[in-house]
């Protein structure tokens, strides 16, 4: 396991590496504010229940309120993080999750200890100790996280990109008629450029026509700078068509392209 | 090496979606138990997705899919790989009567350190007040302890009304929550390599010593014992246990003479410090009840001999419990 500035990279026993993106101090602070509001809301419900008891015994009402608030403050994080697999309402809203620092399943003892350690993290007020620790530590951990060996990660629910939406193989790709140049393009293309081309093609209908022309001109120039195809091959290709063809080369194999073009 | 990314994605996609769905289901319901068939399927899907991620990583032209698979594998990895021993069902009775005293004895050296520091503080507080009684206002945090002990005893014994009438439960709740809060801090300060815990225990001892010497020098030993013993014999050991849990934590952080990593040491003591924290919490609930309902009532309402005897019985039971309970 290694920690980069914004992620913890874990290598599984099977040799697979994956990164857990760490939550920043601002996101954690916002989650804390939402949780404090939730605690206040639960507290107001508690007060209403206690008021019913108060009709019989004001002493019992005050005792129930004091103990109830204390239990809510201590138990809120523990109960929610246990039931919701490392999330409180605040963390859920901001897509944050408490994880074991080794990427393993979170244990109840880890959840309880990291929450009980708030006694020190909240010192001397407004979570100053915890906040400073999050800012200063490599894995953005407050003291409770360090003791419990937990981290808080940013867990965006990512959607699987649908390459088929682009219909990359709908038309003949003239660039593939020069296989060695196509292979070189595929070799030299960078992930960033593929991502740019992919997103631009997906959003082409949202762009103003002059902006669209400019975007695809710039993209096509970048592809052209990687590999120079003969003019007779590229003649008549619009910039957008050029980008589409280059992307098809990047994402599909020569054999399947050949197979598709024959059908 | 993936030759045809589009075809590869098309083939693998249904497995990733199935894994995503299964993980969402586990996320939604904490209490749902997967069947053996589902667990086997989860393991298979995880292995397949991890393998896809490994293959896709060599094909750097598809970062979005790699990112998606990383998040999926991370979620599945946590579900498929156990963290130390499997969680056991929590049995409160077994925990309190067996696990807690066993854990207490397991870390008896940390408890002895807590006792030693508190005694050092007591001696210091005793010495300071014995040398200069005006230092009371500096040392003692509670205004009700600053007056003359003799005056207080006279007032308490001649009281015609119950000053806690109609607010005993509230007072008890305040004592419980305040003592638990202070004890939690004593425990949590173990994260400062034990330094904060040392200060808390020493200061607690200073207050105890200062109060004790004040009443003893005023000739009010009987009142002092009758007032402090009923709740103090539970409350003071509870704070010592809080210090003990702080030192267990500090010891794992420092790791003198240990060859294992800090992370491994902390992981191994977490259940123990949690047990000790739960133990002192229960003790302080009892102490809070006794302090509000017994300790605050003095002669002639409750005879001192009765209160002292009650305290001694509690102390005997607590000592027996912590030293004998849970032994096989």
Interface residues (C-beta under 8 A of the other chain):
Chain A: X10 X12 X14 X15 X16 X17 X18 X19 X20 X57 X58 X59 X60 X62 X63 X64 X66 X67 X70 X82 X83 X84 X85 X99 X100 X101 X102 X103 X104 X105 X106 X107 X108 X109 X110 X112 X113 X116 X117 X118 X119 X120 X143 X146 X147 X148 X149 X155 X156 X157 X158 X159 X160 X161 X163 X164 X168 X186 X189 X190 X191 X192 X194 X195 X198 X250 X251 X252 X253 X255 X256
Chain B: X3 X4 X5 X6 X7 X9 X10 X13 X16 X17 X26 X27 X30 X47 X50 X51 X53 X54 X57 X60 X61 X62 X63 X64 X65 X67 X68 X69 X70 X71 X73 X74 X77 X78 X79 X81 X82 X83 X84 X87 X90 X166 X167 X168 X169 X170 X172 X173 X174 X176 X177 X180 X181 X184 X185 X187 X188 X189 X191 X192 X196 X249 X253 X263 X266 X267 X270 X271 X273 X274 X277
